Structures are given as structure tokens and as C-alpha cells.
Amino acid sequence: MEDNLSEALTFLRARLNAKPEIGMITGTGLGALTERITGEVRIPFEEIPHFPRSTVEGHKGNLAFGNIAGRPIIAMEGRVHLYEGYSPQEVTFPVRVMAGLGVRYLLMSSAAGGLNPQFDRGDLMIVTDHINLKGSNPLTGPNLDRFGPRFPDMSQAYPKDLIRIANEEAVRSGMMIRQGVYVGVLGPSLETPAETRFLRMIGADAVGMSTVSQTIVAVHCGLRVLAIAVITNVNLPDCMERTSVENVIEASRKASGVLSDLWERIIARLPGQ
């Protein structure tokens, strides 16, 4: 891992003209914000040494560099998942690359199924906490001491001051926004009614197949994390409706513009050095 990281960082540093301050990962159908990057440089994942390649529809598979709201940013247009066959360490490799480049904040957007019956399709949810039901942890194996401790504290994985900024900017823009707990599952099959009922019973408001592993590694690296999920459908166990990846992408794209506006406002508010 150390050797692979060094090779990826050497490759990327040779192509950057500024040190990124903010890292961003966009999920299914949620790449609209990266279209607002000015002075951008885009590098396909496959050109970066040891970088995992996205195989999922709705994920462009580029690393973009530039500025948003006057802040230097590095953004993944798409991400990879455990269900694609990657290991937890491979899935989170890009987060370690971002940390190695000097990023201080990790902002993530994702598509998620709603579990809270008060949610509606198209809602945005600020992640206040998570539950890891992926059956794995990306920190297993030898600890990378230069990034963080063997047993990182997860009591404030999603800092309250960043959640407050997101809420304030949503209110200022006249946007209704939710807050809740995100449960990460392995996938790629969607949830059964019984699984949906169980996830709601253990305290989850939304379910998805990303975000959690990246947050764990980001915390290990000392990054400050803010995650916002688009609720693409609402799972009510007693009257489950059929869904598909096409429906998820459509719902994500409809919310993408509003979410991009919110992210831009949040980025402008993030505390500097």
C-alpha cells in the first residue's frame, strides 16, 4: 500500500499546479458539481497508478482538479464499491491519495434509499452518523502509522460544525433538508422488506452501498467529513415498490442541480487554514 500510494502521488503531483484543500466524491448521477470546476484538469482513473476503476453506470470515472468558490479542489467523478469486487483497501485508496496530496476536508454525495417514512423521493439528507453493515472494515491489516492510529475514534466522524454550516446554507437558499443516520450495506442486491424493517429498527434513516468505508479511512487520515445523500426512493416494508438503477440515476440527476448549488455554498463557508 505504501509503495502504491507513493507511485500514485508522484504521478499526480507532477500534473497539479496547486495543492488541493478540499476532496470530493460524487455518487451515482451526481457529477453536476464537477462541471462547475474552473481551470480544471481531468485525469481518467485508469491513467493513475493503482487507482481503482469504476464499472457502474452513472459514474464517469475521472479525477478532476481546479477551483470551486475560489477554493482548490480535487474531485472524483464517480466512485468504486465493494460489490464491484474491490477490496476495502482498494475502495478507499483514493481517500488516502487525497490525504497524501494535502486535502483537509472530504465532501461526499451519494444516492440512498430512504428508510425514514417521513422522507420523500428527491429529499437531501445530511449524514449525522453511520452504521457499518458491510461486513468489512478498510482498516483491517497492518496499520498505516503515517496516516493515523491503530484504533481511530469515530465518535465525531461527521463534525457538528460542518453539519451546522450545511444546515445554515440550506436554510439561506430556501431549501428543505433532512438529517439522519446512513447505514452502509454491501450490495449490489437491493433490500428485502424484512431487511428494510430491520435497518429501520436499528436506527437508520437511509441505506446505501458507499460512504461508510470512505468515512472510516478519512477519519483515520485526520480529514473532516461532510456527507449528503440524495433520497432516490423510500422503502416502506409493508408496501415495497420495485426500483431499478435507472430510477436511482433519474432521481439523482433531478436533485443534482440543487445539491450542486448547496455544495458550492458550503465550500465557500468551510474554514480555511
C-alpha positions as CSV (number, residue, x, y, z in Angstrom):
1,M,0.0,0.0,0.0
2,E,2.8,2.5,0.9
3,D,4.6,1.8,-2.4
4,N,1.3,2.1,-4.4
5,L,0.4,5.4,-2.7
6,S,3.9,6.8,-3.4
7,E,3.6,6.0,-7.1
8,A,0.1,7.5,-7.4
9,L,1.1,10.6,-5.5
10,T,4.3,11.1,-7.6
11,F,2.2,10.8,-10.8
12,L,-0.5,13.3,-9.6
13,R,1.9,15.9,-8.1
14,A,3.6,16.2,-11.5
15,R,0.3,17.2,-13.0
16,L,-1.0,19.7,-10.3
17,N,-0.2,23.3,-10.2
18,A,-1.8,23.8,-6.7
19,K,-2.2,21.9,-3.5
20,P,-5.9,20.8,-3.2
21,E,-7.6,21.9,0.1
22,I,-10.9,20.0,-0.4
23,G,-11.6,16.5,-1.7
24,M,-14.9,15.5,-3.1
25,I,-16.5,12.2,-4.1
26,T,-19.7,12.2,-6.2
27,G,-22.1,9.3,-6.4
28,T,-24.5,7.8,-9.0
29,G,-25.8,10.5,-11.3
30,L,-24.4,13.3,-9.1
31,G,-21.5,14.7,-11.1
32,A,-23.0,18.1,-11.9
33,L,-20.9,20.0,-9.3
34,T,-17.7,19.0,-11.0
35,E,-18.9,20.7,-14.2
36,R,-18.6,24.0,-12.3
37,I,-14.8,23.5,-11.6
38,T,-12.8,26.3,-13.1
39,G,-9.3,25.8,-14.5
40,E,-9.9,22.1,-14.4
41,V,-7.6,19.3,-15.2
42,R,-9.3,15.9,-15.7
43,I,-7.5,12.6,-15.5
44,P,-9.2,9.2,-16.1
45,F,-8.9,6.8,-13.2
46,E,-7.2,4.2,-15.4
47,E,-4.3,6.6,-16.1
48,I,-3.4,6.9,-12.4
49,P,-1.1,4.2,-11.0
50,H,-3.0,1.7,-8.8
51,F,-6.3,3.7,-8.9
52,P,-9.4,1.6,-9.0
53,R,-11.7,2.0,-12.0
54,S,-15.4,2.4,-11.7
55,T,-17.6,-0.1,-13.5
56,V,-21.0,1.2,-12.6
57,E,-23.4,3.2,-14.8
58,G,-23.7,6.8,-13.7
59,H,-20.0,7.1,-12.6
60,K,-17.8,8.9,-15.1
61,G,-14.5,7.7,-13.7
62,N,-12.4,10.9,-13.7
63,L,-10.3,12.7,-11.2
64,A,-10.9,16.5,-11.6
65,F,-8.7,19.3,-10.3
66,G,-9.5,23.0,-10.2
67,N,-11.4,25.6,-8.1
68,I,-14.9,25.9,-6.8
69,A,-15.9,29.1,-5.0
70,G,-12.3,30.1,-5.1
71,R,-11.1,27.0,-3.2
72,P,-8.7,24.4,-4.7
73,I,-10.5,21.1,-5.0
74,I,-9.8,17.6,-6.2
75,A,-13.0,15.7,-7.1
76,M,-13.8,12.1,-8.0
77,E,-16.4,11.9,-10.7
78,G,-17.8,8.6,-9.6
79,R,-16.5,6.1,-7.1
80,V,-15.9,2.4,-6.7
81,H,-17.7,-0.1,-4.4
82,L,-17.0,-3.3,-2.6
83,Y,-19.7,-5.1,-4.7
84,E,-17.6,-4.5,-7.8
85,G,-15.1,-6.9,-6.5
86,Y,-12.6,-4.5,-5.0
87,S,-11.2,-4.9,-1.5
88,P,-11.9,-2.4,1.3
89,Q,-8.4,-1.1,0.9
90,E,-8.8,-0.6,-2.9
91,V,-12.2,1.1,-2.5
92,T,-10.6,3.7,-0.1
93,F,-7.3,4.1,-1.9
94,P,-8.4,7.4,-3.5
95,V,-9.2,8.8,0.0
96,R,-5.6,8.1,1.1
97,V,-4.3,9.7,-2.1
98,M,-6.3,12.8,-1.4
99,A,-4.9,12.9,2.2
100,G,-1.4,12.5,0.8
101,L,-2.0,15.5,-1.5
102,G,-2.8,17.7,1.4
103,V,-6.6,17.7,1.5
104,R,-8.2,18.7,4.8
105,Y,-11.9,18.2,4.0
106,L,-13.7,15.3,2.4
107,L,-17.1,16.1,1.0
108,M,-19.3,13.2,-0.3
109,S,-22.6,12.9,-2.1
110,S,-24.4,9.6,-2.7
111,A,-27.6,8.1,-3.8
112,A,-29.5,6.3,-1.0
113,G,-32.8,4.6,-0.3
114,G,-34.9,6.3,2.3
115,L,-35.9,4.3,5.4
116,N,-37.5,7.0,7.4
117,P,-41.2,7.2,6.5
118,Q,-41.2,11.0,6.8
119,F,-38.7,11.2,3.9
120,D,-39.8,11.8,0.3
121,R,-38.1,10.9,-3.0
122,G,-35.7,13.6,-4.0
123,D,-35.0,14.8,-0.4
124,L,-31.4,15.6,0.6
125,M,-30.2,14.2,3.9
126,I,-27.1,15.4,5.8
127,V,-25.4,12.3,7.3
128,T,-25.1,12.8,11.0
129,D,-23.8,9.3,11.8
130,H,-23.4,5.9,10.2
131,I,-23.8,2.2,10.8
132,N,-21.3,-0.2,9.1
133,L,-23.1,-3.4,7.9
134,K,-20.7,-4.0,5.0
135,G,-19.1,-7.0,6.8
136,S,-15.6,-5.4,6.5
137,N,-13.5,-2.6,7.7
138,P,-10.9,-0.8,5.5
139,L,-8.5,-0.5,8.4
140,T,-8.0,-4.3,8.8
141,G,-4.5,-5.4,8.3
142,P,-1.2,-3.6,9.1
143,N,-1.9,0.0,10.3
144,L,-0.5,2.8,8.1
145,D,1.0,4.7,11.0
146,R,1.9,7.8,9.0
147,F,-1.9,8.4,8.4
148,G,-3.4,7.6,11.8
149,P,-3.6,5.5,14.9
150,R,-4.5,1.8,15.1
151,F,-7.8,2.5,16.8
152,P,-9.2,5.8,15.5
153,D,-12.0,7.4,17.4
154,M,-15.3,7.5,15.5
155,S,-17.4,9.5,18.0
156,Q,-17.4,12.6,15.8
157,A,-16.9,11.1,12.3
158,Y,-19.2,13.8,10.9
159,P,-18.3,17.1,12.7
160,K,-21.1,19.1,14.1
161,D,-19.8,22.4,12.9
162,L,-19.8,21.2,9.3
163,I,-23.3,19.9,9.7
164,R,-24.3,23.3,11.0
165,I,-22.8,25.0,8.0
166,A,-24.7,22.7,5.7
167,N,-28.0,23.3,7.5
168,E,-27.5,27.1,7.5
169,E,-26.7,27.3,3.8
170,A,-29.8,25.1,3.0
171,V,-32.0,27.5,5.0
172,R,-30.5,30.5,3.4
173,S,-31.2,29.1,0.0
174,G,-34.8,28.2,0.9
175,M,-34.2,24.5,0.7
176,M,-35.7,21.9,3.0
177,I,-33.1,19.4,4.1
178,R,-33.2,16.3,6.3
179,Q,-30.7,14.9,8.7
180,G,-30.2,11.2,9.6
181,V,-28.2,8.1,10.1
182,Y,-26.8,6.3,7.0
183,V,-26.4,2.5,7.1
184,G,-23.8,1.1,4.7
185,V,-24.5,-2.4,3.2
186,L,-22.5,-4.5,0.8
187,G,-25.0,-4.8,-2.1
188,P,-25.4,-5.0,-5.0
189,S,-28.9,-6.5,-4.4
190,L,-31.4,-4.1,-3.0
191,E,-33.1,-4.7,0.3
192,T,-35.9,-7.1,1.0
193,P,-38.9,-5.9,3.1
194,A,-37.6,-7.8,6.1
195,E,-34.2,-6.2,5.7
196,T,-35.7,-2.8,5.3
197,R,-37.7,-3.3,8.5
198,F,-34.6,-4.4,10.4
199,L,-32.5,-1.4,9.2
200,R,-35.2,1.0,10.3
201,M,-35.4,-0.8,13.7
202,I,-31.7,-0.3,14.4
203,G,-31.9,3.4,13.8
204,A,-31.0,4.0,10.2
205,D,-32.8,6.7,8.1
206,A,-31.2,5.9,4.8
207,V,-29.4,2.9,3.2
208,G,-26.7,2.8,0.6
209,M,-23.6,0.9,-0.7
210,S,-21.0,3.6,-0.3
211,T,-19.8,6.4,2.0
212,V,-19.1,4.4,5.2
213,S,-15.8,2.9,4.1
214,Q,-14.5,6.2,2.8
215,T,-15.5,8.0,6.0
216,I,-13.7,5.4,8.2
217,V,-10.4,5.9,6.2
218,A,-10.9,9.7,6.1
219,V,-11.2,9.8,9.9
220,H,-8.1,7.6,10.1
221,C,-6.3,10.2,7.9
222,G,-7.4,13.1,10.0
223,L,-9.8,14.5,7.4
224,R,-13.0,16.4,8.3
225,V,-16.0,14.7,6.6
226,L,-19.4,16.1,5.4
227,A,-21.7,13.7,3.5
228,I,-25.1,14.5,1.9
229,A,-27.3,11.7,0.4
230,V,-30.0,12.1,-2.2
231,I,-33.0,10.0,-1.2
232,T,-33.8,8.3,-4.6
233,N,-36.7,6.2,-3.3
234,V,-38.4,5.5,0.0
235,N,-38.5,1.9,1.2
236,L,-41.7,1.2,3.2
237,P,-41.5,-2.5,4.2
238,D,-45.3,-3.1,4.2
239,C,-45.8,-1.7,0.7
240,M,-42.4,-2.0,-1.1
241,E,-42.3,-0.8,-4.7
242,R,-40.0,-2.1,-7.3
243,T,-36.9,0.1,-8.2
244,S,-34.0,-0.1,-10.6
245,V,-30.7,1.6,-11.2
246,E,-32.3,3.6,-14.0
247,N,-34.8,5.0,-11.4
248,V,-32.0,5.8,-9.0
249,I,-30.0,7.6,-11.7
250,E,-33.0,9.6,-12.8
251,A,-33.8,10.7,-9.2
252,S,-30.2,11.6,-8.6
253,R,-29.9,13.7,-11.7
254,K,-33.1,15.6,-10.9
255,A,-31.6,16.5,-7.5
256,S,-28.1,17.1,-8.8
257,G,-28.5,20.8,-9.6
258,V,-30.0,21.7,-6.2
259,L,-27.3,19.7,-4.4
260,S,-24.6,21.3,-6.5
261,D,-25.8,24.8,-5.5
262,L,-25.7,23.7,-1.9
263,W,-22.2,22.2,-2.1
264,E,-20.9,25.4,-3.7
265,R,-22.3,27.5,-0.8
266,I,-20.9,25.1,1.7
267,I,-17.4,25.1,0.1
268,A,-17.3,28.9,0.3
269,R,-18.0,28.7,4.0
270,L,-15.5,26.0,5.0
271,P,-12.9,27.4,7.5
272,G,-9.5,28.0,5.9
273,Q,-6.1,27.2,7.1
